[in-house]
Amino acid sequence: MIDVSDSVLDSGSITDFFKQLTFGGGRLFGDDGSVECGLMFKGESGQTLFCGGSPTITSMYMGIDAQHAIGEGPALQALSASELQVADDTSDVDHPPFFQIPASLGFASILSVPLKIGTAGFAALNFYAQPVAFFTVERQRIASVFAEQVGTSVEMRVRLTRYQELTVNMRSAMESRTTIDTAIGIIISQNQCTQEEAFAILRRASNSRQIKLRDVAKNLVMHASGVPPITHFTT
């Protein structure tokens, strides 16, 4: 079994992490390229992200995004039913139009396995194989075990990404607050006014120039000191 746990912290962006997972999934049944893997992820923002383990799958996802949006894809079916979905022959005329795209690329079999990622969102692994009826019961079991391992890693990586984004946002907010406070201090000194009056002056300048308040404050601090404002953080 492929170990994906080490890549949780090693990957750059979450997209890079997903690509590593799908690359590993594509090698789950051999290295001959007859099986490819992709991942569908829907986070708390509501935006759906598709990642492929190869250029072929990535290009295919660009073409089937609209099909997924109306619920025809097996990944959404797997998520809706909370169980894996198998298509043994994509050329079957009873399948929705979605299946025509992987069929045109030579993929006759599809296996979609939902991932258990808690409150991190919704995700499914999709396996595409060239042979008809490739995903036997045993291969479904192998994919399910891999998906269970991947689900834990995805949940950890999504939570880590959220924490990193929260940290960046908090730091940005603190920097903006410090810059605004410094600018207010300069205005108080120059105009001999109260803090409330100084903030009102700063806000009027922001509105009249149609510039964000923090940018007006930054320009004022730079004009007064000759250097950009610096926020010192201690740990």
C-alpha positions in Angstrom: 0.0 0.0 0.0 1.2 3.5 -0.9 2.0 5.7 2.1 0.7 9.2 1.7 1.0 10.4 5.3 4.4 12.0 4.8 3.2 14.3 2.0 0.7 16.1 4.4 3.4 18.5 5.5 5.8 18.2 2.6 3.5 19.6 -0.1 3.4 23.2 -1.1 -0.2 24.2 -1.9 -3.2 22.0 -1.2 -3.5 21.6 -5.0 0.0 20.1 -5.0 -0.9 17.8 -2.2 -4.0 16.6 -4.0 -1.9 16.0 -7.2 0.5 13.8 -5.1 -2.4 11.8 -3.8 -3.8 11.2 -7.3 -0.4 10.3 -8.7 -0.1 7.7 -6.0 -3.6 6.5 -6.7 -2.8 6.0 -10.3 0.0 3.6 -9.4 -2.2 1.6 -7.0 -2.9 -1.0 -9.6 0.5 -0.9 -11.4 2.8 1.4 -13.3 1.7 0.7 -16.8 -0.6 3.7 -17.0 -3.7 1.7 -17.7 -5.3 3.1 -14.6 -5.4 6.9 -13.8 -6.7 8.7 -10.7 -8.4 12.0 -10.0 -9.8 13.7 -7.0 -12.9 15.9 -6.5 -12.9 18.2 -3.4 -15.6 20.6 -2.3 -14.6 22.8 0.7 -16.5 25.1 3.0 -16.4 27.9 0.4 -18.6 25.8 -1.9 -16.1 25.8 -4.7 -15.4 22.4 -6.3 -11.8 21.6 -7.0 -10.7 18.8 -9.5 -7.2 17.5 -9.5 -5.7 14.8 -11.8 -2.7 12.6 -11.4 -1.8 13.1 -15.0 -2.2 15.7 -17.8 -4.8 13.4 -19.3 -7.0 13.4 -16.3 -6.5 17.1 -15.6 -7.6 17.9 -19.2 -10.5 15.6 -18.9 -11.7 17.4 -15.7 -11.6 20.7 -17.5 -14.2 19.2 -19.9 -16.5 17.5 -17.4 -16.8 20.2 -14.8 -20.1 21.3 -16.2 -21.4 17.7 -16.1 -20.4 17.4 -12.4 -22.3 20.7 -11.8 -25.6 19.1 -12.8 -24.9 15.9 -10.8 -24.1 13.4 -13.6 -20.6 12.5 -12.4 -20.0 9.3 -10.4 -18.0 11.2 -7.8 -21.2 13.2 -6.8 -23.2 10.0 -6.9 -20.6 8.4 -4.6 -20.9 11.3 -2.2 -24.7 11.4 -2.3 -24.9 7.6 -1.6 -21.9 7.6 0.8 -20.6 4.5 -0.9 -18.4 3.7 -3.9 -19.8 3.7 -7.4 -18.7 1.5 -10.2 -19.2 1.8 -14.0 -18.0 -1.3 -15.8 -18.5 0.0 -19.3 -18.6 3.8 -20.1 -19.8 3.1 -23.6 -23.1 1.8 -22.2 -25.8 4.0 -23.7 -27.8 3.9 -20.5 -25.1 6.1 -18.8 -25.6 9.9 -18.6 -23.7 12.0 -21.2 -20.9 12.5 -18.7 -19.5 9.1 -19.4 -18.9 9.9 -23.1 -15.9 12.0 -22.2 -13.8 9.3 -20.3 -15.0 6.8 -22.9 -13.5 9.0 -25.7 -10.2 9.0 -23.9 -10.1 5.2 -23.7 -11.3 4.7 -20.1 -13.9 2.0 -20.1 -14.2 1.5 -16.3 -14.7 4.1 -13.5 -14.6 3.7 -9.8 -15.5 6.5 -7.4 -14.8 6.2 -3.7 -16.0 8.9 -1.2 -13.5 10.1 1.3 -14.3 10.5 5.0 -12.8 13.9 5.9 -15.0 15.0 8.7 -16.0 18.7 8.6 -13.2 19.5 6.2 -15.6 19.2 3.3 -16.5 16.6 0.7 -14.2 14.6 -1.5 -14.0 11.5 -3.7 -11.3 9.6 -5.4 -12.0 8.6 -9.0 -10.1 5.8 -10.7 -10.3 5.4 -14.5 -9.2 2.1 -16.1 -8.8 1.2 -19.8 -10.2 -2.4 -19.6 -13.9 -3.1 -19.3 -15.1 -4.3 -15.9 -11.6 -3.7 -14.5 -12.7 -2.9 -10.9 -13.5 -6.3 -9.5 -14.6 -6.7 -5.9 -11.0 -7.2 -4.8 -9.8 -4.1 -6.6 -12.7 -2.2 -5.0 -11.4 -3.3 -1.6 -7.9 -2.2 -2.4 -9.2 1.2 -3.6 -11.3 1.5 -0.4 -8.4 0.9 1.9 -6.3 3.5 0.0 -9.2 5.9 0.2 -9.5 5.4 4.0 -5.8 6.3 4.4 -6.1 9.2 1.9 -9.2 10.6 3.7 -7.3 11.0 7.0 -4.5 12.8 5.2 -6.9 15.1 3.3 -8.7 16.1 6.5 -5.3 16.9 8.2 -4.1 18.9 5.2 -7.3 20.9 4.8 -7.3 21.8 8.5 -3.6 22.7 8.3 -4.3 25.0 5.3 -7.2 26.7 7.1 -5.0 27.3 10.1 -2.3 28.8 7.9 -4.8 31.0 6.2 -6.2 32.1 9.5 -2.7 33.0 10.7 -2.0 35.0 7.6 -5.3 36.9 8.0 -4.7 37.6 11.6 -1.2 38.9 10.9 -2.5 41.1 8.2 -5.2 42.5 10.4 -2.7 43.2 13.2 -0.4 45.0 10.7 -3.3 47.1 9.4 -4.4 48.0 13.0 -0.9 49.0 14.0 -0.5 51.2 10.9 -3.8 52.9 11.5 -3.0 53.5 15.1 0.3 55.0 14.2 -1.3 57.3 11.6 -3.9 58.4 14.2 -1.1 59.3 16.6 0.6 61.4 13.9 -2.6 63.2 13.2 -3.2 63.9 16.9 0.3 65.3 17.2 -0.1 67.5 14.1 -3.6 68.8 14.8 -3.8 68.7 18.6 -7.1 66.8 18.4 -8.7 63.8 20.1 -8.3 60.2 19.0 -11.9 60.2 17.6 -11.3 63.4 15.6 -8.0 62.0 14.2 -9.8 58.8 13.1 -12.5 60.9 11.5 -9.9 62.9 9.5 -8.3 59.6 8.4 -11.6 58.2 7.3 -12.6 61.3 5.4 -9.3 61.2 3.5 -9.9 57.5 2.7 -13.4 58.2 1.4 -12.5 61.3 -0.6 -9.6 59.6 -2.3 -11.4 56.3 -2.6 -8.4 54.6 -1.1 -8.5 51.9 1.6 -8.1 53.2 5.1 -5.0 51.2 5.8 -3.4 52.4 2.6 -4.1 56.1 3.5 -2.6 55.4 7.0 0.4 53.7 5.4 1.1 56.6 3.1 0.8 59.0 6.1 3.3 57.1 8.2 5.7 56.8 5.3 5.4 60.6 4.6 6.1 61.4 8.3 8.9 58.9 9.0 10.4 58.3 5.6 10.1 54.5 6.0 7.1 52.0 5.7 5.4 51.1 9.0 6.8 48.0 10.7 4.8 45.7 13.0 6.9 43.7 15.4 5.5 40.2 16.4 6.8 38.3 19.4 6.4 34.5 19.9 
